[in-house]
Every structure is written in structure tokens, then in C-alpha cells.
Amino acid sequence: MRDEIREITTQETLSLRQRVLKPFLREDQCVNPGDDLITTHHFGLFYDGKLVSVATFLLESHPDFPAGLPYRLRGMATDVSYQGQGLGQKLLRHGIEHLRQKRCDLIWFNARIKAFPFYEKLGFLYHGPLFEMKDIGPHKVMYKHLIPR
Ligand SMILES: CC(C)(COP(=O)(O)OP(=O)(O)OC[C@H]1O[C@@H](n2cnc3c(N)ncnc32)[C@H](O)[C@@H]1OP(=O)(O)O)[C@@H](O)C(=O)NCCC(=O)NCCS
């Protein structure tokens, strides 16, 4: 296998977050509230040993979605040289399956317009209007209900 997915630390996510998602910030400014909580899961996909895709799931509710165990996806990023090869999708599927096993029943997040097709392919739905996020651009809430086993 050339690719391997495993849980990583907040620190390990920062370089890809900074380079791919927030190039206008320093790496240390790419830490999000809750990153170091015990309930937070950071997943990384390693390709030939190099970390090329990251995703973080935080235990966080959304006011419009009643849920028993809701998780918010943040910091979904694939290294530009590795995009479009199915790696981000593989990582996200892995994270969702991991959370489903833990009885998570909702995944939601704020999606950038450019990433809409990526999330649609995974069955995520839109909620509410487009809204602007400073320095980044328009976003929409996307979500998916999971049926806990
Ligand atoms: C969005 C992102 C995480 C997707 O990761 P990726 O590894 O490139 O995605 P994949 O190769 O697994 O794509 C899975 C599917 O989505 C499609 N897809 C991915 N990004 C797409 C895009 N911007 N436009 C259209 N389709 C896209 C792929 O073509 C692929 O389709 P297929 O299964 O029919 O081949 C990555 O492009 C990225 O880091 N973008 C910049 C940061 C960003 O926008 N992150 C999301 C913040 S909300």
C-alpha cells in the first residue's frame, strides 16, 4: 500500500492547513479552538510516508440540527500536488466511518464554494444561504446525518 491513514496531532495538521487553506496566516495561527480536546480527531493520509491530506473532526453541535453526537469537520486539505487523486475522499470516508462506529449521528461543516463538488460526491447536503468568511470567500453549511450502528 502506498497510502496509509492514521490519527495525527494538531501540530502535524498545521503545515497543510497553512499551505492549502490559509496561506495568508502563519502556521501557528492555523490552530482552531478545540483542536487539542480529547474528543477531537485529526486524521492524516500519508502517501509514501509523506503527509499529504488532513481532516479534523470536532465534537460540536449546529443550532439547526438536533443530534446526539454531532461532529464538525474542519481543516480538510490535500497537498496541491496530490489533489484530484481520490486521496481526500479516502481520508474523509475513513474519518466518517471511524466516527460512525463511535455513534456519531451528524457531520456538518462550512464548505468553500470550490469544494462543493467534492462534498456532494460524498452525499453531503446544503443548508441555508451562502455566507462570507473573511479572507477566504463564500461558504455554505453542508451536512450529512449518519445512522449510528
Ligand atoms: C477539496 C479537497 C480537500 C479535495 O481533496 P482531493 O484529494 O483533491 O479530492 P479527491 O481527489 O479525493 O476528490 C474526490 C472527488 O471529488 C472531485 N473533486 C475534488 N475537488 C473538486 C473540485 N474542486 N471541483 C470538482 N470536483 C472536485 C474529484 O474529481 C473526485 O471525483 P471522482 O470521484 O469523480 O474522481 C482539495 O482539493 C483541497 O485541499 N482543496 C483546497 C482546500 C479546500 O478547499 N478545502 C476544503 C475547505 S471546505
PDBQT file of the ligand as one rigid body, heavy atoms in Angstrom, charges set to zero:
ROOT
HETATM    1  C1  LIG A 201     -11.260  19.920  -1.605  1.00  0.00    +0.000 C 
HETATM    2  C2  LIG A 201     -10.059  18.970  -1.426  1.00  0.00    +0.000 C 
HETATM    3  C3  LIG A 201      -9.843  18.698   0.059  1.00  0.00    +0.000 C 
HETATM    4  C4  LIG A 201     -10.384  17.662  -2.131  1.00  0.00    +0.000 C 
HETATM    5  O1  LIG A 201      -9.301  16.763  -1.910  1.00  0.00    +0.000 OA
HETATM    6  P1  LIG A 201      -8.749  15.877  -3.107  1.00  0.00    +0.000 P 
HETATM    7  O2  LIG A 201      -7.782  14.904  -2.529  1.00  0.00    +0.000 OA
HETATM    8  O3  LIG A 201      -8.268  16.765  -4.194  1.00  0.00    +0.000 OA
HETATM    9  O4  LIG A 201     -10.111  15.179  -3.574  1.00  0.00    +0.000 OA
HETATM   10  P2  LIG A 201     -10.311  13.786  -4.314  1.00  0.00    +0.000 P 
HETATM   11  O5  LIG A 201      -9.255  13.609  -5.362  1.00  0.00    +0.000 OA
HETATM   12  O6  LIG A 201     -10.457  12.700  -3.308  1.00  0.00    +0.000 OA
HETATM   13  O7  LIG A 201     -11.713  14.065  -4.998  1.00  0.00    +0.000 OA
HETATM   14  C5  LIG A 201     -12.817  13.204  -4.865  1.00  0.00    +0.000 C 
HETATM   15  C6  LIG A 201     -13.795  13.555  -5.954  1.00  0.00    +0.000 C 
HETATM   16  O8  LIG A 201     -14.174  14.925  -5.858  1.00  0.00    +0.000 OA
HETATM   17  C7  LIG A 201     -13.827  15.607  -7.056  1.00  0.00    +0.000 C 
HETATM   18  N1  LIG A 201     -13.330  16.932  -6.726  1.00  0.00    +0.000 N 
HETATM   19  C8  LIG A 201     -12.436  17.254  -5.778  1.00  0.00    +0.000 A 
HETATM   20  N2  LIG A 201     -12.241  18.595  -5.750  1.00  0.00    +0.000 NA
HETATM   21  C9  LIG A 201     -13.012  19.081  -6.749  1.00  0.00    +0.000 A 
HETATM   22  C10 LIG A 201     -13.250  20.376  -7.255  1.00  0.00    +0.000 A 
HETATM   23  N3  LIG A 201     -12.674  21.449  -6.721  1.00  0.00    +0.000 N 
HETATM   24  N4  LIG A 201     -14.118  20.532  -8.299  1.00  0.00    +0.000 NA
HETATM   25  C11 LIG A 201     -14.724  19.448  -8.848  1.00  0.00    +0.000 A 
HETATM   26  N5  LIG A 201     -14.541  18.195  -8.393  1.00  0.00    +0.000 NA
HETATM   27  C12 LIG A 201     -13.711  18.013  -7.381  1.00  0.00    +0.000 A 
HETATM   28  C13 LIG A 201     -12.745  14.769  -7.676  1.00  0.00    +0.000 C 
HETATM   29  O9  LIG A 201     -12.673  14.960  -9.083  1.00  0.00    +0.000 OA
HETATM   30  C14 LIG A 201     -13.186  13.380  -7.336  1.00  0.00    +0.000 C 
HETATM   31  O10 LIG A 201     -14.225  12.962  -8.204  1.00  0.00    +0.000 OA
HETATM   32  P3  LIG A 201     -14.302  11.459  -8.792  1.00  0.00    +0.000 P 
HETATM   33  O11 LIG A 201     -14.511  10.601  -7.572  1.00  0.00    +0.000 OA
HETATM   34  O12 LIG A 201     -15.450  11.507  -9.704  1.00  0.00    +0.000 OA
HETATM   35  O13 LIG A 201     -12.993  11.232  -9.437  1.00  0.00    +0.000 OA
HETATM   36  C15 LIG A 201      -8.754  19.540  -2.062  1.00  0.00    +0.000 C 
HETATM   37  O14 LIG A 201      -8.985  19.817  -3.418  1.00  0.00    +0.000 OA
HETATM   38  C16 LIG A 201      -8.247  20.777  -1.358  1.00  0.00    +0.000 C 
HETATM   39  O15 LIG A 201      -7.474  20.679  -0.402  1.00  0.00    +0.000 OA
HETATM   40  N6  LIG A 201      -8.651  21.965  -1.841  1.00  0.00    +0.000 N 
HETATM   41  C17 LIG A 201      -8.209  23.232  -1.295  1.00  0.00    +0.000 C 
HETATM   42  C18 LIG A 201      -8.669  23.434   0.138  1.00  0.00    +0.000 C 
HETATM   43  C19 LIG A 201     -10.178  23.327   0.280  1.00  0.00    +0.000 C 
HETATM   44  O16 LIG A 201     -10.935  23.934  -0.465  1.00  0.00    +0.000 OA
HETATM   45  N7  LIG A 201     -10.599  22.526   1.286  1.00  0.00    +0.000 N 
HETATM   46  C20 LIG A 201     -11.994  22.394   1.623  1.00  0.00    +0.000 C 
HETATM   47  C21 LIG A 201     -12.374  23.503   2.559  1.00  0.00    +0.000 C 
HETATM   48  S1  LIG A 201     -14.118  23.484   2.894  1.00  0.00    +0.000 SA
ENDROOT
TORSDOF 0
